[in-house]
């Protein structure tokens, strides 16, 4: 894997890297200044292509551009606006708007230090604010695939949740590996966080609009209880046992439990 880009580096004679915002197995996200937009801050997402043949690399680039074209279709105030893609020094980048705020993972960790979690009214408001965003992307045939507290930012300017980090890069890696493994009997790499992604997504790699609803419901119970999915899901009975750790009304619990249904069609 290539080393991170140093702060102060200017890419494309335009984007000045300020710091690293995050890093995972599939890429890095940098905070940068767009010198072509009066030093407006932006997020640079670097895609780290899987190791392999020249075919793998060329296919990765092709899929990267295709997925970028899909992101370009999304125009919603609660999704960072896609700006551009570019390649420099054999690295692939996406440019998106920077969202100033804290992720719900950070907010939850802050609450844990005080011994509290999120209230029903707060989580209900989060769900109500995110459902129109999901309806927007699902209407375009796009599935997020990676909804979790880490990928929702509470925007400082207006207090609205912003959905970040679509499973696009992970999806590219999955598809490239699937092409390489087409003649072999190897389990596919899945897209989605363990505990948050539903069974159909983890086992087959397939995702539906209801898969995002499931992940949103898991996010809700994690925020309500302050506990991780592995602590709330009984893998012997395949049932969620979250209600003893949260104070919620029966009607709200019923909605969340339906979203957590094992079968996609029941959500």
C-alpha positions as CSV (number, residue, x, y, z in Angstrom):
1,X,0.0,0.0,0.0
2,X,1.3,3.5,-0.8
3,X,2.1,5.8,2.0
4,X,-0.4,8.6,2.9
5,X,0.0,11.9,1.2
6,X,1.8,14.5,3.3
7,X,0.0,17.6,4.5
8,X,0.8,20.6,2.2
9,X,0.9,18.5,-1.0
10,X,-1.0,20.0,-3.9
11,X,-2.7,17.6,-6.2
12,X,-3.8,18.5,-9.8
13,X,-2.4,21.9,-9.1
14,X,-5.6,22.6,-7.2
15,X,-6.2,20.5,-4.1
16,X,-4.0,21.2,-1.1
17,X,-4.0,18.4,1.4
18,X,-4.5,19.5,5.0
19,X,-4.8,16.3,7.0
20,X,-6.1,12.7,7.0
21,X,-9.7,12.4,8.1
22,X,-9.9,8.6,8.0
23,X,-8.3,5.4,6.7
24,X,-9.5,1.9,6.0
25,X,-8.5,-1.2,4.0
26,X,-9.9,0.2,0.8
27,X,-8.8,3.8,0.9
28,X,-8.1,7.0,2.8
29,X,-10.0,10.3,3.2
30,X,-8.2,13.6,3.3
31,X,-9.3,17.1,4.3
32,X,-8.1,19.5,1.5
33,X,-8.5,23.0,0.3
34,X,-9.8,23.5,-3.2
35,X,-7.7,26.4,-4.6
36,X,-10.0,26.5,-7.6
37,X,-13.0,27.4,-5.3
38,X,-11.5,30.1,-3.1
39,X,-9.8,27.5,-0.8
40,X,-13.2,26.0,0.0
41,X,-12.6,22.8,2.1
42,X,-13.4,19.5,0.5
43,X,-12.9,15.8,1.1
44,X,-10.5,13.8,-1.1
45,X,-11.3,10.1,-1.1
46,X,-8.3,8.0,-2.3
47,X,-9.2,4.5,-3.7
48,X,-6.5,1.9,-2.9
49,X,-6.9,-0.6,-5.7
50,X,-6.6,-4.3,-4.8
51,X,-3.2,-6.0,-5.6
52,X,-3.3,-8.1,-8.7
53,X,-2.7,-8.3,-12.4
54,X,-2.8,-5.4,-14.9
55,X,-6.3,-6.6,-15.7
56,X,-7.3,-6.1,-12.1
57,X,-5.9,-2.6,-12.1
58,X,-7.6,-1.6,-15.4
59,X,-10.9,-3.1,-14.3
60,X,-10.7,-1.3,-11.0
61,X,-10.2,2.0,-12.8
62,X,-13.1,1.3,-15.1
63,X,-15.4,0.4,-12.2
64,X,-14.2,3.4,-10.2
65,X,-15.2,5.8,-13.0
66,X,-18.6,4.0,-13.4
67,X,-19.3,4.3,-9.7
68,X,-18.3,7.9,-9.7
69,X,-20.8,8.5,-12.5
70,X,-23.5,7.0,-10.3
71,X,-22.5,9.3,-7.3
72,X,-22.6,12.2,-9.7
73,X,-26.4,11.5,-10.1
74,X,-27.0,12.1,-6.5
75,X,-28.0,15.6,-5.5
76,X,-29.4,15.8,-2.0
77,X,-28.6,18.4,0.7
78,X,-27.9,15.6,3.2
79,X,-25.4,13.8,1.0
80,X,-22.0,15.4,0.3
81,X,-22.0,16.7,-3.2
82,X,-19.7,14.9,-5.7
83,X,-17.3,17.2,-7.4
84,X,-14.8,15.4,-9.5
85,X,-12.5,12.4,-10.0
86,X,-8.9,12.4,-11.0
87,X,-5.8,10.1,-11.2
88,X,-2.4,11.2,-10.1
89,X,0.8,9.1,-9.5
90,X,-1.2,5.9,-10.1
91,X,-3.7,6.9,-7.3
92,X,-7.4,7.4,-7.9
93,X,-9.3,10.1,-6.1
94,X,-12.9,11.3,-5.6
95,X,-13.6,14.9,-4.6
96,X,-16.6,15.6,-2.5
97,X,-17.9,18.4,-0.3
98,X,-16.5,18.4,3.3
99,X,-19.1,18.1,6.1
100,X,-18.2,19.9,9.3
101,X,-19.6,18.0,12.2
102,X,-19.2,14.9,14.3
103,X,-20.2,11.3,13.4
104,X,-22.8,9.6,15.5
105,X,-20.0,7.2,16.5
106,X,-18.1,10.1,18.1
107,X,-21.3,11.5,19.7
108,X,-22.1,8.0,21.1
109,X,-18.6,7.7,22.6
110,X,-19.0,11.1,24.2
111,X,-22.3,10.0,25.8
112,X,-20.8,6.7,27.0
113,X,-18.2,8.6,29.0
114,X,-21.2,10.2,30.8
115,X,-23.0,6.9,31.2
116,X,-25.9,7.8,28.9
117,X,-27.2,7.0,25.4
118,X,-29.6,8.6,23.0
119,X,-33.3,9.0,23.8
120,X,-36.2,7.7,21.8
121,X,-37.1,11.2,20.5
122,X,-33.5,11.8,19.3
123,X,-33.3,8.5,17.5
124,X,-36.8,8.9,16.0
125,X,-35.8,12.3,14.7
126,X,-32.7,10.8,13.2
127,X,-34.7,8.1,11.4
128,X,-37.3,10.6,10.2
129,X,-34.5,12.8,8.8
130,X,-32.7,10.0,7.0
131,X,-35.7,8.2,5.5
132,X,-36.2,10.9,2.7
133,X,-32.4,10.6,1.9
134,X,-32.8,6.8,1.5
135,X,-35.9,7.3,-0.6
136,X,-33.9,9.6,-2.8
137,X,-31.0,7.3,-3.5
138,X,-33.2,4.1,-3.7
139,X,-35.3,5.9,-6.3
140,X,-32.2,6.1,-8.4
141,X,-31.4,2.4,-7.9
142,X,-28.6,3.2,-5.5
143,X,-28.1,1.3,-2.2
144,X,-25.8,2.8,0.4
145,X,-24.7,-0.6,1.8
146,X,-22.8,0.7,4.8
147,X,-25.1,2.6,7.1
148,X,-23.7,2.8,10.6
149,X,-23.0,5.4,13.3
150,X,-19.5,6.0,11.7
151,X,-21.1,7.0,8.4
152,X,-23.7,9.5,9.6
153,X,-22.5,13.0,10.5
154,X,-24.5,15.4,12.6
155,X,-23.8,18.6,10.6
156,X,-22.9,21.5,12.8
157,X,-24.5,24.2,10.6
158,X,-28.1,23.0,10.7
159,X,-28.2,19.9,13.0
160,X,-29.2,17.6,10.2
161,X,-27.7,14.1,9.7
162,X,-25.6,13.7,6.6
163,X,-25.0,10.3,5.0
164,X,-21.4,9.7,4.0
165,X,-19.1,6.9,2.7
166,X,-21.3,4.9,0.4
167,X,-20.1,1.4,0.0
168,X,-18.9,2.3,-3.5
169,X,-15.2,1.6,-3.0
170,X,-15.8,-1.7,-1.2
171,X,-18.3,-2.6,-4.0
172,X,-15.6,-2.1,-6.6
173,X,-13.2,-4.3,-4.7
174,X,-15.9,-7.0,-4.3
175,X,-16.7,-6.9,-8.1
176,X,-13.0,-7.0,-9.1
177,X,-12.4,-10.0,-6.8
178,X,-15.5,-11.7,-8.1
179,X,-14.2,-11.4,-11.6
180,X,-10.9,-12.9,-10.7
181,X,-12.6,-15.7,-8.7
182,X,-15.2,-16.5,-11.3
183,X,-13.6,-19.9,-12.1
184,X,-12.8,-20.7,-8.4
185,X,-14.9,-21.7,-5.5
186,X,-14.2,-18.8,-3.1
187,X,-16.6,-17.0,-0.9
188,X,-17.2,-13.4,-2.2
189,X,-15.9,-10.4,-0.2
190,X,-18.9,-8.7,1.3
191,X,-19.7,-5.0,1.6
192,X,-21.1,-3.8,4.9
193,X,-20.1,-3.7,8.6
194,X,-20.4,-6.9,10.6
195,X,-23.4,-6.6,12.8
196,X,-25.0,-3.8,10.8
197,X,-25.4,-5.4,7.4
198,X,-28.3,-7.9,7.1
199,X,-27.8,-11.6,6.4
200,X,-28.5,-11.4,2.6
201,X,-25.8,-8.8,2.2
202,X,-23.1,-10.6,4.3
203,X,-23.8,-14.0,2.7
204,X,-24.3,-13.2,-0.9
205,X,-23.1,-9.6,-1.4
206,X,-26.6,-8.7,-2.7
207,X,-28.2,-5.6,-1.2
208,X,-31.7,-4.1,-1.5
209,X,-33.4,-0.9,-0.3
210,X,-34.6,-3.0,2.7
211,X,-31.0,-3.8,3.5
212,X,-30.3,-0.2,4.2
213,X,-33.5,-0.1,6.4
214,X,-32.1,-3.0,8.4
215,X,-28.7,-1.2,8.9
216,X,-30.5,2.0,9.9
217,X,-32.5,0.0,12.5
218,X,-29.3,-1.5,13.9
219,X,-27.8,2.0,14.1
220,X,-30.9,3.1,16.0
221,X,-30.7,0.3,18.6
222,X,-26.9,0.9,19.1
223,X,-27.6,4.6,19.8
224,X,-30.6,3.8,22.1
225,X,-28.7,1.2,24.2
226,X,-25.1,2.3,24.0
227,X,-24.2,-1.3,23.2
228,X,-22.7,-2.8,20.1
229,X,-24.7,-5.2,17.7
230,X,-22.8,-8.2,18.9
231,X,-24.1,-7.6,22.5
232,X,-27.7,-7.3,21.3
233,X,-28.0,-10.0,18.7
234,X,-28.5,-13.7,19.8
235,X,-26.9,-15.7,17.0
236,X,-28.4,-18.9,18.4
237,X,-32.0,-17.7,18.0
238,X,-31.2,-15.1,15.3
239,X,-33.2,-12.6,17.4
240,X,-32.4,-9.1,18.5
241,X,-32.6,-8.5,22.3
242,X,-32.3,-4.8,22.6
243,X,-35.4,-3.6,24.4
244,X,-34.3,-4.5,28.0
245,X,-31.5,-1.9,27.5
246,X,-33.6,1.0,26.2
247,X,-36.6,3.0,27.3
248,X,-39.0,3.2,24.3
249,X,-42.7,3.2,23.6
250,X,-44.2,0.0,22.3
251,X,-45.1,1.5,19.0
252,X,-41.6,2.7,18.3
253,X,-40.2,-0.7,19.3
254,X,-42.6,-2.4,16.9
255,X,-41.4,-0.2,14.0
256,X,-37.7,-0.8,14.8
257,X,-38.3,-4.6,15.2
258,X,-40.0,-4.7,11.8
259,X,-37.0,-3.0,10.2
260,X,-34.8,-5.7,11.9
261,X,-36.7,-8.5,10.3
262,X,-34.6,-11.5,9.1
263,X,-36.4,-11.7,5.8
264,X,-35.9,-8.6,3.5
265,X,-39.6,-8.7,2.4
266,X,-40.8,-8.4,6.0
267,X,-39.0,-5.1,6.7
